[in-house]
Amino acid sequence: MTFGDYMNSLSTEKTSEKGAQIQRVMDACMVSEVVVYNWMAGRSTPDALKRKTISGLLNRPVEELFPNVK
């Protein structure tokens, strides 16, 4: 399950798990909400350190979240 697939599978209620996870990724990677949504949509890819950070936050392997990145 890629990063975008994982994030989009989360609850979308007003006080959602998805919103909380997006905020956690934003804070940990020190990026804006727009950047996180671009990563989710596959329009851009985080650098190696940010991919590792996201992997740790979501407790998922980097290779699973970002399978096409070398």
HELIX and SHEET records of a PDB file:
HELIX    1   1 PHE A    3  SER A    9  1                                   7    
HELIX    2   2 GLU A   17  CYS A   29  1                                  13    
HELIX    3   3 GLU A   33  ALA A   41  1                                   9    
HELIX    4   4 ALA A   48  LEU A   58  1                                  11    
HELIX    5   5 VAL A   62  LEU A   65  1                                   4    
END                                                                             
